C-alpha cells in the first residue's frame, strides 16, 4: 500500500533481486542442460535418509553423469598399469625381454578372473553406455521441451552438441576394441589362451605388419591421451568451460587452461609413444616356435593378415 513502510531490511550492496539473491554471470545454454536446472521454488528432500545419502530429487542425467565419472576412476587404475608396463618400463630398461618380466609379474593383478571384470570390463562398459544413454536422454528432453510431436518436427531440432572430449571418446571405442581383439580375444579364440602374449608379440606385429601397427598404435595413443587428459580436467574442474572468474579475466584463464591441458596431452602422448614405438616397436620379430605362433596368429586375423 502507498505510504506504508516495509519492515524488510534493505538489500546489501552486493545483492540484487529479491530474497537476497547474489548477482552472478549468466551461463550459456549449452553449459547448463535443462535437466540440471531446478525449479523456481525447489522442494526439500523427501526424507532424512535421502538427504544423508545424497539421493535428492535428481533426474536421470544426474546419475548417468556420475556413473560416467566414477567408472573412469576404476579404468584409470588399469590404464596406469598398462601404460607403465607397455611404455614406461621399456623406456627405462631399453629391453623388451627385460620388460616382459615386469609385464608377466604385474599382469595377473589386473587380468585375473576377479580383477579384470571389476577394473577393466565393467567400468569400461559403464563409462561408454552411460555416455550414450546421457546423450539420448538429453535429446529426448530437447524434443519434449520444444514440443516435437511429428517426425518432421524432430528433424528440425538438432541433437545436443558433441564436445571434443566426447568425440575423442567415441573415436577411441573402435581403436581400443581392435586392440582388445588382437591381444586378448583372438589369441584365446585360436589357441585357447593368451598366456604367451607379451611385448614380444607386439614387437613381432610391428615388424611383420608395420603399416597397420604403426598407424593404428599412433592413432590410438594420440586419441586416448587427449581423451584421458581432457576428461580428467573436466572431472577436476579445470576445463576451460568451467572457469568462474570475473569477466575481465575469464578469457585469459580459459586460454591458459586450454594450452596447459593440450601440453599435458602432448607430453603423455610423447611418453607413451617413446616406449611403445621407440622400444617395443623396433625390437623386431621373435624367432623359434614362439615366433611361428605369433606369425600364425597375425596371418589368421581377417583384417591384419592382408596388410604388410
C-alpha positions in Angstrom: 0.0 0.0 0.0 1.2 3.5 -0.7 2.5 5.4 2.3 3.2 2.2 4.3 6.8 1.4 5.3 8.2 -2.0 4.8 9.7 -3.9 7.7 12.1 -5.8 5.4 15.7 -4.8 5.8 17.4 -3.2 2.8 19.4 -5.3 0.4 23.2 -5.2 0.8 25.3 -3.6 -1.9 26.5 -6.8 -3.4 23.0 -8.3 -3.6 20.2 -7.7 -6.1 16.7 -9.0 -6.7 14.5 -10.5 -4.0 15.3 -12.7 -1.0 19.0 -11.8 -1.1 19.9 -13.4 -4.4 23.6 -13.0 -5.4 24.3 -11.5 -8.7 26.2 -14.0 -10.9 27.2 -14.1 -14.5 24.8 -15.7 -16.9 25.7 -19.3 -18.0 25.5 -20.3 -21.7 22.6 -22.6 -22.5 24.8 -25.4 -23.7 26.8 -25.4 -20.4 23.6 -25.8 -18.3 21.5 -28.7 -19.6 17.8 -28.3 -18.8 17.8 -31.4 -16.6 20.2 -29.7 -14.2 18.0 -26.6 -13.8 16.0 -26.7 -10.6 12.5 -25.4 -10.1 11.9 -21.8 -9.1 10.9 -23.0 -5.6 13.0 -26.1 -5.0 11.3 -28.7 -2.8 13.1 -30.0 0.2 14.4 -33.6 0.4 11.6 -36.1 0.9 13.3 -37.7 3.9 16.4 -37.6 6.1 17.7 -40.7 4.6 17.8 -39.3 1.0 19.4 -36.1 2.3 22.1 -38.0 4.2 22.9 -40.3 1.3 22.8 -37.5 -1.3 19.9 -39.0 -3.1 17.8 -35.9 -3.6 15.3 -35.1 -6.3 17.8 -35.6 -9.2 16.9 -36.6 -12.7 18.4 -39.5 -14.7 21.1 -37.2 -16.2 22.5 -36.6 -12.7 23.1 -40.3 -12.1 24.2 -41.1 -15.6 26.9 -38.4 -15.4 28.1 -39.8 -12.1 28.2 -43.3 -13.4 30.3 -42.0 -16.3 32.6 -40.1 -13.9 33.2 -42.7 -11.3 33.6 -45.6 -13.8 36.5 -43.7 -15.3 38.3 -43.8 -11.9 38.5 -47.6 -11.9 39.6 -47.7 -15.5 42.3 -45.2 -14.9 43.9 -47.6 -12.5 44.1 -50.2 -15.3 45.3 -47.6 -17.8 48.1 -46.5 -15.5 49.4 -50.1 -15.0 49.1 -50.7 -18.8 51.0 -47.6 -19.8 53.7 -48.4 -17.2 54.1 -51.9 -18.5 54.0 -51.2 -22.2 55.8 -47.9 -22.4 57.5 -46.5 -19.2 59.2 -49.7 -18.2 60.5 -50.5 -21.7 61.7 -46.9 -21.9 63.7 -47.4 -18.7 65.1 -50.9 -19.3 65.6 -50.3 -23.1 64.9 -54.0 -23.5 61.8 -55.9 -24.5 62.8 -59.2 -22.9 63.6 -57.5 -19.7 60.3 -55.5 -19.8 58.4 -58.8 -20.3 59.5 -59.9 -16.8 57.7 -56.9 -15.3 54.7 -57.4 -17.5 54.3 -61.0 -16.6 54.8 -60.2 -12.9 52.1 -57.5 -12.7 49.6 -58.7 -15.3 47.9 -61.2 -13.0 46.9 -58.4 -10.8 44.7 -56.8 -13.4 44.0 -59.7 -15.7 42.8 -62.3 -13.2 39.3 -63.7 -13.3 38.3 -61.3 -10.5 40.1 -58.1 -11.1 39.7 -57.9 -14.9 35.9 -57.6 -14.9 35.9 -55.2 -11.9 38.8 -52.9 -13.1 38.5 -53.2 -16.9 35.3 -54.7 -18.3 32.6 -53.3 -16.1 34.0 -49.8 -15.7 34.5 -49.6 -19.5 31.0 -50.8 -20.3 29.5 -48.5 -17.7 31.5 -45.5 -19.0 30.5 -46.0 -22.6 26.9 -47.0 -22.0 26.2 -44.1 -19.6 27.7 -41.6 -22.0 25.4 -42.9 -24.9 22.4 -43.0 -22.6 23.1 -39.5 -21.4 23.2 -38.2 -25.0 19.9 -39.9 -25.9 18.3 -38.6 -22.7 19.2 -35.0 -23.4 17.9 -35.5 -26.9 14.6 -36.7 -25.6 14.4 -33.7 -23.2 15.1 -31.3 -26.0 12.2 -32.9 -28.1 9.9 -32.6 -25.1 10.9 -29.1 -24.3 10.2 -27.8 -27.9 7.0 -29.9 -28.2 8.2 -32.0 -31.2 5.3 -34.4 -32.0 5.9 -35.5 -35.6 8.9 -36.9 -37.4 9.2 -33.6 -39.3 9.3 -31.7 -36.0 12.0 -33.9 -34.6 14.2 -33.4 -37.7 14.2 -29.7 -37.3 15.5 -29.9 -33.7 19.3 -30.6 -33.6 20.9 -33.1 -31.4 22.8 -31.9 -28.3 26.2 -30.5 -29.2 29.1 -33.0 -29.0 32.1 -31.9 -27.0 35.6 -32.5 -28.2 36.2 -34.9 -25.3 33.1 -36.9 -26.1 34.1 -37.0 -29.8 37.5 -38.4 -28.9 35.9 -41.0 -26.7 33.7 -42.2 -29.5 36.6 -42.3 -31.8 38.6 -44.3 -29.2 36.0 -47.1 -29.0 36.8 -48.9 -32.3 40.5 -48.4 -31.8 40.6 -49.8 -28.3 38.2 -52.6 -29.4 40.5 -53.6 -32.2 43.5 -53.6 -29.8 41.5 -55.8 -27.3 40.5 -58.1 -30.1 44.1 -58.7 -31.4 45.7 -59.1 -27.9 43.0 -60.7 -25.8 40.0 -62.2 -27.7 41.6 -63.6 -30.9 44.5 -65.4 -29.2 42.0 -67.1 -26.8 39.8 -68.0 -29.7 42.6 -69.5 -31.8 44.9 -71.1 -29.2 42.6 -71.4 -26.1 44.5 -68.9 -24.0 46.7 -65.8 -24.3 49.4 -66.7 -21.8 52.2 -66.2 -24.3 51.0 -62.8 -25.4 53.7 -60.3 -24.3 55.5 -57.3 -25.6 57.4 -59.6 -27.9 54.1 -60.4 -29.6 53.5 -56.6 -30.1 57.1 -56.2 -31.5 56.5 -59.1 -33.9 53.4 -57.4 -35.2 55.2 -54.1 -35.7 57.9 -55.9 -37.7 55.6 -58.1 -39.8 52.7 -55.6 -40.3 54.4 -52.2 -40.0 51.8 -50.0 -41.7 48.8 -51.2 -39.7 50.8 -51.4 -36.4 52.5 -48.0 -36.5 49.5 -46.1 -37.9 46.9 -47.8 -35.6 49.0 -47.6 -32.5 49.9 -43.9 -33.1 46.2 -43.0 -33.6 45.0 -45.0 -30.6 47.7 -43.4 -28.3 47.0 -39.9 -29.5 43.3 -40.1 -29.2 43.5 -41.9 -25.9 45.9 -39.5 -24.3 43.8 -36.4 -25.3 40.6 -38.1 -24.1 42.1 -39.1 -20.8 43.7 -35.7 -20.1 40.6 -33.6 -21.1 38.3 -36.0 -19.3 40.2 -35.7 -16.0 40.5 -31.9 -16.4 36.7 -31.9 -16.5 36.3 -34.1 -13.5 38.7 -32.0 -11.5 37.0 -28.7 -12.6 40.0 -27.4 -14.6 38.3 -27.4 -18.1 38.2 -24.0 -19.8 34.4 -24.1 -19.9 34.4 -24.4 -16.1 36.1 -21.0 -15.4 34.0 -18.9 -12.9 36.3 -15.9 -12.6 35.2 -12.3 -13.3 34.5 -11.4 -17.0 37.7 -9.4 -17.5 39.9 -12.4 -16.6 37.8 -15.3 -17.9 39.1 -15.2 -21.5 42.7 -15.2 -20.3 42.2 -18.1 -17.8 40.4 -20.2 -20.4 43.2 -19.7 -22.9 45.8 -20.7 -20.3 43.9 -23.8 -19.3 43.4 -24.8 -22.9 47.2 -24.6 -23.6 48.0 -26.3 -20.3 45.7 -29.3 -21.0 46.9 -29.7 -24.5 50.5 -29.5 -23.4 49.9 -32.3 -20.8 48.1 -34.3 -23.5 51.1 -33.9 -25.8 53.5 -34.9 -23.0 51.5 -38.0 -22.3 51.4 -39.0 -26.0 55.1 -38.4 -26.4 55.9 -40.5 -23.3 53.6 -43.3 -24.4 54.9 -43.4 -28.0 58.5 -43.2 -26.9 58.3 -46.5 -25.2 55.7 -48.1 -27.4 57.2 -47.2 -30.7 60.8 -46.3 -29.9 61.5 -49.5 -27.9 58.8 -52.1 -28.4 58.0 -51.2 -32.0 61.7 -51.5 -33.0 62.6 -54.8 -31.3 61.8 -56.9 -34.4 60.4 -60.4 -34.9 60.6 -63.2 -32.5 62.4 -66.4 -33.6 61.8 -70.0 -32.9 58.5 -71.7 -32.4 57.1 -68.8 -30.4 57.7 -66.6 -33.4 55.9 -69.1 -35.6 53.0 -69.0 -33.2 52.9 -65.2 -33.4 53.1 -65.3 -37.2 50.2 -67.8 -37.4 48.1 -65.5 -35.1 48.7 -62.4 -37.2 48.2 -64.2 -40.6 44.9 -65.7 -39.3 43.4 -62.3 -38.5 40.9 -61.3 -41.1 41.9 -57.7 -41.4 45.6 -57.7 -40.5 46.7 -60.8 -42.4 46.3 -58.9 -45.8 48.4 -55.9 -44.8 52.2 -55.9 -44.8 
